[in-house]
């Protein structure tokens, strides 16, 4: 049927040429609590992953010079894994531990906890017996 080599249609490419991949290679998995360095144009800042919002955005706990440990949303591409513990990792770990995970859908106007299915926003009213 034209898909013998990994799902690509061989009829469209020249014989002997390599098939190009449709998608980029899978990124390494970043989990909550991983030690990372955040590279955002300036110096690399030590951080700890607090939550993953999507494939491209991650919430990271970093040390702010004025405010102390804070949460920042960064692009996943700006993260580099690190192995050694930094001087502020204890405070960052405490911040990650005491912060609840983000509610899914809250950023898109969700009603909060237990929003359920769309169209079922209220409980059913009392049904009379027809007397």
C-alpha positions in Angstrom: 0.0 0.0 0.0 3.0 2.3 -0.1 4.0 2.4 3.6 6.7 -0.2 4.0 9.4 1.9 5.7 8.0 3.3 9.0 4.8 4.8 7.7 6.1 7.2 5.1 4.9 7.1 1.5 7.9 6.0 -0.6 6.2 7.1 -3.9 6.9 10.8 -3.1 10.7 10.7 -2.6 13.5 10.0 -4.9 15.1 6.5 -4.9 18.1 6.3 -2.5 17.2 9.4 -0.5 16.5 9.3 3.1 13.0 9.8 4.5 12.8 12.9 6.7 11.1 12.5 10.1 7.8 14.3 10.5 8.3 15.1 14.2 11.3 16.0 16.3 12.9 13.4 18.5 11.2 12.8 21.8 12.6 15.1 24.6 13.8 13.5 27.8 11.2 13.3 30.5 11.3 16.0 33.1 9.5 15.1 36.3 8.4 17.0 39.4 11.3 17.4 41.8 14.1 17.2 39.1 17.1 19.5 39.6 17.5 21.8 36.6 19.3 25.0 35.4 17.1 27.7 33.8 18.8 29.4 30.9 16.8 32.6 30.0 19.3 34.9 28.4 21.2 35.9 31.5 23.1 33.6 33.9 21.8 30.1 34.4 19.7 29.9 37.6 19.4 26.7 39.7 15.8 25.5 40.0 13.5 22.5 40.8 10.6 21.4 38.6 7.3 22.0 40.4 4.8 21.1 37.7 4.6 20.4 33.9 1.8 22.4 32.3 2.2 21.1 28.8 4.8 19.6 26.4 6.4 23.0 26.1 5.9 24.8 29.5 7.1 23.9 32.9 6.7 25.5 36.3 10.1 25.8 38.1 10.9 27.0 41.6 13.9 29.4 41.4 15.6 31.7 43.9 14.8 35.4 43.4 17.4 37.8 44.9 14.7 40.0 46.4 11.7 37.8 47.1 13.4 34.5 47.9 12.0 31.2 46.4 9.4 31.8 43.7 7.6 29.8 41.0 8.2 30.8 37.4 6.7 29.4 34.2 9.4 28.7 31.6 9.8 27.0 28.2 11.0 23.4 28.5 13.7 24.2 25.9 15.3 26.6 28.5 15.9 23.8 31.0 19.2 21.9 31.4 19.4 19.0 33.8 21.9 19.3 36.7 23.2 16.7 39.2 24.8 18.6 42.1 22.6 20.2 44.7 22.8 24.0 44.9 22.8 26.3 48.0 19.1 27.2 47.7 17.8 23.7 47.0 16.4 23.2 50.5 14.2 26.3 50.3 13.2 25.5 46.7 12.2 21.9 47.7 10.1 23.2 50.6 8.3 25.6 48.2 7.6 22.8 45.7 6.3 20.5 48.5 3.9 23.0 50.0 2.5 24.3 46.7 -0.5 22.3 45.4 -0.4 21.2 41.7 -2.2 23.4 39.3 -5.8 22.5 38.6 -6.2 21.3 35.0 -8.3 23.7 33.0 -8.2 26.5 35.6 -6.2 28.7 33.2 -9.0 28.4 30.6 -11.8 29.7 32.7 -12.7 26.5 34.6 -15.0 26.8 37.5 -12.4 25.3 39.9 -12.4 22.0 41.7 -14.9 19.4 40.5 -16.0 21.3 37.4 -17.2 18.0 35.9 -18.7 17.9 32.4 -19.8 20.8 30.3 -23.5 21.3 30.4 -23.9 19.9 33.9 -23.2 23.0 35.8 -26.0 22.8 38.4 -27.7 20.1 40.3 -31.1 18.9 39.1 -34.1 20.7 40.5 -36.8 18.9 42.5 -39.2 16.9 40.3 -42.8 17.2 41.4 -45.1 14.2 41.4 -47.8 15.9 39.3 -50.5 16.5 42.0 
